[in-house]
Amino acid sequence: MTTPQMLAFAVLGGMMLLFVWGRIRFDLVAILALLTCLAVGIVKPKEAFTGFSDDIVIIVASALVISAAVERSGVIEVVLSRLAGGTTRFGTQLSLLVGSVTILSALVKNIGALAMMMPAAFQMAKKSNSSPSCMLMPMSFGSLLGGLITFVGTSPNIIVSRVREEMTGQPFSMFDYTPVGLGLAAAGFLFLRFGYRLLPAGRRAAPTMGEALDIEDYATEAEVPARSAAEGLTVGQFRDMVEGEIAVTGIHRYDGRSAMPLPDAVISAGDILTLKGDPDALERAISVAGLELEGQHRQAAATRGSSNVGVIEAVVGRDSVLAGQAAGRMALHERHGVNLIAVSRRGERITARLRDIVLCPGDVIVLQGPLDTLPERLRELGCLPLAERQLRLGAARRGLIPIAILAVAMALTALGVLPVAIAFFGAAALIMLAGALPAREAYERIEWPILIMIGALIPVSDSLRTTGATDLIAHWLSAAAATLPAWGAVGLILVAAMAVTPFLNNAATVLVMAPIAATFASGLGYRPEAFLMAVAVGAGSDFLTPIGHQCNTLVMGPGGYRFSDYARLGAPLSLMVVIVGVPLILAVWPLR
């Protein structure tokens, strides 16, 4: 072993110890590892920052933007809510989420399937009063298992198919992976359904100032348009449809009359409902029932480019011009270019129309308007902004647009028209251009420490290749496998690919391991398919760290995970993949 090889192993070993120790931020650990590699000379200065131009950085950042836009649309959570039947049982929710993302990952790129499903995990966790961290990592692992089922599910499958074509003249087809992948996905699903208990229950993303706000009794109003899902329902039936998350406190008929919101009161087209509840619950109810939120038809909701329209929470100050005034008489839209979306007043049940509410000092209001002028409007009105938090109530909503853009991007990658990085980068840009997510919020939703970690670690991991350490590993593997029985040799290749992929990323692992596996099979007189399949399974089963696969990286920040958390759930899952995978591979792909 040469000195550069020893240094490469030493730096990687020290980095892993610091990650597991957890006392230093993970992005700083990555930076220290990169600086150490530069200091000892195993990474050249001109290659130090090549990691920041790697595709995985673009993929993860773009996926976070796409996921935020999907969350804002509310479409996925509405669909899953209907499938789940309003259940608040954690086990049922976890089964639905992991099962859905596993199936989707077999049909499209697993990173896209995970980005699409993450917002629903947060909503379901809130309903079951559980931590999203108990859902996000199982979902990530489920997406990796789903990617093993078909040719298009993950990059290792595509690369392994190309290696087989170079060796035998015949590539793997779309469903050649299915027998092995489906068996592993089914076993993995059962493990994740109950194994999530291995995760620490207290992991949460870093809290924001906005999360300290405890305002859950906003009142807003929405009109019932013709052919709305709420038309013809009683108030009791409407509450059941929205899972009891909100209350109807007033019904204002289209002819100006008001009706008591009794459980048997019938909702008609043209009615205006006064609704009370948490802002997110109000938004979901309006979306599910197809209602039209107060103020959405006014020009303030569409001026200066719809993607620039947002909402802000503020407190009516003692000297505010709003104090003692009814919102309707103030003509907020005409005079100030903003809409009053909702009002919260502690200890009072609001039943009147928003325009008729006489505002008082201390009332909390939600105003909608152009984001770049809202702070100035608050000063004019004498209102004090609250700590910023993301509200979908009254924010620009584009329904199926982000879902459609993501579907097109994934279709283009599945057909080989565009690489994943280009497709996702373009999808993120189109989402912002279409107004489905303001650019300001898009940048806020990117987990910058995660990107710093990835960019710094890529040249560190690549030092294994540049110093010849991977060739050394290949030599050790060949020597060890020569003394093993056939099933042991296949298992060794699978375990080796699984162990190497956190440091090389899964695509690089296949490029290194597939030729080794094929050459080894040829030397022993075996057919290469079983060994190549073992490489694909091992490279696609990175359950031990957040750095080997972008799906694991994607959930690290939102789940509040530490580096060592992945192995707690991932190590037993990896063992299960080996125990189940080797017999499956040998049963489907005979060695002779």
Residue pairs with C-beta under 8 A, 6 or more apart in sequence:
1 472
2 467
2 468
4 41
4 42
4 467
4 468
5 467
5 468
5 469
5 472
7 40
7 41
7 42
7 467
8 37
8 42
8 463
8 464
8 467
8 469
9 469
11 33
11 36
11 37
11 40
11 42
11 460
11 463
12 33
12 460
12 461
12 463
12 464
12 503
14 33
14 36
15 29
15 30
15 32
15 33
15 460
18 24
18 29
18 32
19 26
19 29
19 545
19 563
19 564
20 563
20 564
22 562
22 563
22 564
24 32
25 449
26 449
26 453
26 546
26 556
26 562
26 563
27 449
27 450
27 452
27 453
27 456
29 453
30 452
30 453
30 454
30 456
30 457
30 460
31 452
31 456
33 456
33 457
33 460
34 43
34 48
34 456
34 457
34 459
34 460
37 43
37 459
37 460
37 463
38 45
38 48
42 463
42 466
42 467
43 459
43 460
43 462
43 463
43 466
47 459
47 462
48 459
49 455
49 459
50 458
50 459
51 57
51 454
51 455
51 456
51 457
51 458
51 459
52 451
52 455
54 454
54 455
54 458
55 419
55 420
55 421
56 421
56 454
56 458
56 505
56 550
56 553
57 451
57 454
57 455
58 421
58 424
58 425
59 111
59 420
59 421
59 424
59 550
60 447
60 450
60 451
60 454
60 550
60 553
60 554
61 428
61 446
61 451
62 421
62 424
62 425
62 427
62 428
63 111
63 112
63 114
63 115
63 424
63 550
63 554
64 115
64 445
64 446
64 447
64 554
65 428
65 431
65 432
65 437
65 442
65 445
65 446
66 112
66 115
66 116
66 402
66 405
66 406
66 409
66 424
66 427
66 428
66 431
67 115
67 116
67 118
67 119
67 445
67 554
68 119
68 437
68 441
68 442
68 445
69 398
69 402
69 431
69 436
69 437
69 442
70 76
70 115
70 116
70 118
70 119
70 402
70 403
70 406
71 77
71 118
71 119
71 122
71 392
72 392
72 395
72 396
72 397
72 398
72 402
72 436
72 437
73 397
73 398
73 399
73 400
73 401
73 402
73 403
73 436
74 283
74 284
74 287
74 392
74 397
75 399
75 400
75 403
76 116
76 117
76 119
76 120
76 403
77 119
77 120
77 123
77 124
77 284
78 284
78 287
78 288
80 96
80 97
80 100
80 120
80 124
81 123
81 243
81 284
81 288
83 96
84 92
84 93
84 96
84 124
86 243
87 93
88 127
88 128
89 128
90 128
90 130
90 134
91 193
93 124
93 125
93 127
93 128
93 135
94 134
94 135
94 138
94 192
94 193
94 196
95 189
95 193
96 124
97 117
97 120
97 121
97 124
97 135
97 138
97 139
97 142
98 138
98 139
98 142
98 189
98 192
98 193
99 142
99 189
100 117
101 110
101 113
101 114
101 117
101 139
101 142
101 143
101 146
102 142
102 143
102 145
102 146
102 185
102 188
102 189
103 146
104 113
104 116
104 117
104 143
104 146
105 113
105 114
105 142
105 143
105 144
105 145
105 146
105 147
105 149
105 153
105 154
106 146
106 147
106 149
106 150
106 153
106 181
106 185
107 113
107 150
107 152
107 153
107 414
108 152
108 153
108 410
108 411
108 413
108 414
109 147
109 152
109 153
109 154
109 410
109 413
109 414
109 420
110 143
110 144
110 146
110 147
110 153
110 154
110 551
111 143
111 420
111 424
111 550
111 551
111 554
112 406
112 409
112 410
112 413
112 424
113 143
113 146
114 139
114 140
114 143
114 551
114 554
114 555
115 406
115 554
116 403
116 406
117 139
118 136
118 139
118 554
118 555
118 558
121 132
121 135
121 136
121 139
122 132
122 558
123 280
123 284
124 135
125 131
125 132
125 134
125 135
126 280
127 243
131 201
131 202
131 203
131 204
132 204
132 205
132 558
132 559
133 199
133 200
133 201
133 203
133 204
133 559
133 560
133 561
134 196
134 199
134 201
135 196
136 555
136 558
136 559
136 561
137 196
137 199
137 552
137 555
137 559
137 561
137 565
137 566
137 569
138 192
138 195
138 196
138 569
139 555
140 551
140 552
140 554
140 555
141 188
141 192
141 543
141 569
141 570
141 573
142 185
142 188
142 189
142 192
143 551
144 154
144 540
144 541
144 542
144 543
144 549
144 551
144 552
145 181
145 184
145 185
145 188
145 189
145 541
146 153
146 185
147 153
147 154
147 157
147 181
147 540
148 154
148 157
148 177
148 180
148 181
148 184
148 185
148 536
148 537
148 540
148 541
149 177
149 178
149 181
149 182
149 185
150 157
150 174
150 175
150 177
150 178
150 181
151 157
151 158
151 161
151 172
151 173
151 174
151 175
151 176
151 177
152 158
152 174
152 413
152 414
153 177
153 181
153 540
154 506
154 540
155 420
155 506
155 507
155 510
156 506
156 507
156 509
156 510
156 535
156 536
156 539
156 540
157 172
157 177
157 536
157 540
159 507
159 510
159 511
159 514
160 172
160 510
160 514
160 532
160 533
160 535
160 536
161 171
161 172
162 171
163 510
163 514
163 515
163 518
163 532
164 170
164 171
164 172
164 528
164 529
164 532
165 171
167 518
167 528
168 528
172 532
177 533
177 536
179 584
179 588
180 533
180 537
180 581
180 584
180 585
180 588
180 589
181 537
183 580
183 584
184 537
184 541
184 577
184 580
184 581
184 584
187 576
187 580
188 573
188 576
188 577
191 572
191 573
191 576
192 569
192 573
195 569
195 572
195 573
196 569
198 568
198 569
198 572
199 565
199 568
199 569
200 565
200 568
203 559
203 560
203 561
203 562
203 565
204 560
205 557
205 558
205 559
205 560
206 560
208 387
208 388
208 389
209 387
209 388
209 389
210 386
210 387
210 388
210 389
210 390
211 389
212 387
213 313
213 386
213 387
213 389
215 279
215 313
215 344
215 364
216 277
216 278
217 276
217 277
217 344
217 346
218 276
218 277
218 278
218 279
218 282
218 342
218 343
218 344
218 364
218 366
218 393
219 249
219 274
219 275
219 276
219 342
219 343
219 344
219 345
219 350
219 354
220 274
220 275
220 282
220 293
220 294
220 341
220 342
220 343
220 354
220 366
220 393
221 250
221 252
221 272
221 273
221 274
221 275
221 294
221 353
221 354
222 272
222 273
222 275
222 286
222 291
222 292
222 293
222 294
223 270
223 271
223 272
223 273
223 291
223 292
223 294
224 230
224 231
224 267
224 268
224 269
224 270
224 271
224 272
224 273
224 289
224 291
225 269
225 290
225 291
225 292
226 269
226 270
227 269
227 290
228 269
228 289
228 290
228 291
229 241
229 288
229 289
229 290
230 238
230 241
230 267
230 273
230 289
230 290
230 291
231 267
231 268
231 269
232 266
232 267
232 268
233 241
233 266
233 267
234 263
234 264
234 265
234 266
234 267
235 248
235 251
235 261
235 262
235 263
235 264
235 265
235 267
236 263
236 264
238 248
238 267
238 289
239 246
239 247
239 248
239 263
241 288
241 289
242 281
242 284
242 285
242 288
242 289
245 277
245 278
245 281
245 284
245 285
246 275
246 276
246 277
246 278
246 281
246 282
246 285
247 275
247 276
247 277
248 261
248 273
248 274
248 275
248 276
249 261
249 274
249 275
249 276
249 349
249 350
249 351
250 258
250 261
250 273
250 274
250 350
250 351
250 352
250 353
251 258
251 259
251 260
251 261
251 265
251 267
251 271
251 272
251 273
251 274
252 258
252 259
252 271
252 272
252 273
252 274
252 353
253 259
253 268
253 270
253 271
254 268
254 269
254 270
254 271
254 272
259 265
261 274
261 351
267 273
272 294
272 353
273 291
274 350
274 351
274 352
274 353
274 354
275 282
275 285
275 286
276 349
276 350
277 285
279 342
279 366
279 391
279 392
279 393
280 391
280 392
280 393
282 342
282 393
283 391
283 392
283 393
285 291
286 292
286 293
286 393
287 397
293 341
293 393
293 394
294 339
294 340
294 341
294 354
295 301
295 333
295 339
295 340
295 341
295 368
295 394
296 394
298 333
298 339
299 333
300 309
300 333
300 337
300 338
300 339
300 368
300 369
300 370
301 309
301 339
301 368
301 396
302 309
303 309
303 337
303 370
304 370
304 372
305 435
306 396
306 435
307 396
307 432
307 433
307 434
307 435
307 436
307 437
307 438
307 439
308 370
308 371
308 372
308 438
309 368
309 369
309 370
309 371
309 395
309 396
309 438
310 368
310 369
310 370
310 371
310 374
310 395
310 396
310 438
310 441
311 341
311 366
311 367
311 368
311 391
311 393
311 394
311 395
312 366
312 367
312 374
312 375
312 378
312 385
312 388
313 364
313 365
313 366
313 385
313 386
313 389
313 391
314 364
314 365
314 367
314 378
314 383
314 384
314 385
314 386
315 362
315 363
315 364
315 365
315 383
315 384
315 386
316 322
316 323
316 359
316 360
316 361
316 362
316 363
316 364
316 365
316 382
316 383
317 323
317 361
317 382
317 383
317 384
318 361
319 382
320 359
320 361
320 381
320 382
320 383
321 330
321 380
321 381
321 382
322 330
322 359
322 365
322 381
322 382
322 383
323 359
323 360
323 361
323 382
324 358
324 359
324 360
325 358
325 359
326 355
326 356
326 357
326 358
326 359
327 340
327 343
327 354
327 355
327 356
327 357
327 359
328 353
328 354
328 355
328 356
332 338
332 339
332 340
332 367
333 339
336 369
336 377
336 380
336 381
337 369
337 370
337 373
337 377
338 367
338 368
338 369
338 374
338 377
339 367
339 368
339 369
339 394
340 354
340 365
340 366
340 367
340 368
341 365
341 366
341 367
341 368
341 393
341 394
342 354
342 365
342 366
342 393
342 394
343 350
343 354
343 357
343 359
343 363
343 364
343 365
343 366
344 363
344 364
344 365
345 360
345 362
345 363
345 364
346 362
350 357
359 365
364 386
365 383
366 391
366 393
366 394
367 374
367 377
367 378
367 383
368 394
368 395
369 377
371 438
371 440
375 385
378 384
378 385
390 441
396 435
396 436
396 438
398 434
398 435
398 436
401 431
401 434
401 436
402 431
402 434
402 436
402 437
405 427
405 430
405 431
405 434
405 436
406 427
408 427
409 418
409 423
409 424
409 426
409 427
410 423
412 418
412 423
413 419
413 420
413 423
418 426
428 442
431 437
431 442
432 438
432 439
432 442
447 556
447 557
447 558
449 557
450 553
450 556
450 557
453 547
453 553
454 547
454 553
457 547
458 505
461 503
461 504
461 505
461 547
462 504
463 469
464 470
464 473
464 503
464 504
465 504
465 508
465 512
470 500
470 504
470 512
473 496
473 500
474 512
474 516
477 492
477 493
477 496
477 516
477 520
478 516
478 520
480 492
481 488
481 489
481 492
481 493
481 520
482 524
484 492
486 524
486 526
486 586
486 591
487 582
487 583
487 586
489 520
489 524
489 531
490 530
490 531
490 534
490 582
490 585
490 586
491 534
491 578
491 582
493 513
493 516
493 517
493 520
493 531
493 534
493 535
493 538
494 534
494 535
494 537
494 538
494 577
494 578
494 581
494 582
494 585
495 538
495 578
496 513
496 538
497 509
497 510
497 513
497 534
497 535
497 537
497 538
497 539
498 538
498 539
498 541
498 542
498 544
498 574
498 577
498 578
500 509
500 512
500 513
501 509
501 538
501 539
501 541
501 542
501 548
501 549
502 542
502 544
502 545
502 547
502 548
503 547
503 548
504 512
504 548
505 548
505 549
506 539
506 540
506 542
506 548
506 549
507 539
509 535
509 538
509 539
510 535
510 536
510 539
513 535
513 538
513 539
514 532
514 535
517 528
517 531
517 532
517 534
517 535
518 528
518 531
518 532
520 531
521 527
521 528
521 530
521 531
521 591
522 528
525 592
526 591
526 592
527 589
527 590
527 591
527 592
529 589
530 585
530 586
530 589
530 590
530 591
533 585
533 588
533 589
534 581
534 582
534 585
537 577
537 581
537 585
540 549
541 574
541 577
542 548
542 549
542 552
543 552
543 566
543 569
543 570
543 571
543 573
543 574
543 577
544 566
544 567
544 570
544 571
544 574
545 552
545 563
545 566
545 567
545 570
546 552
546 553
546 556
546 561
546 563
546 566
547 553
552 566
555 561
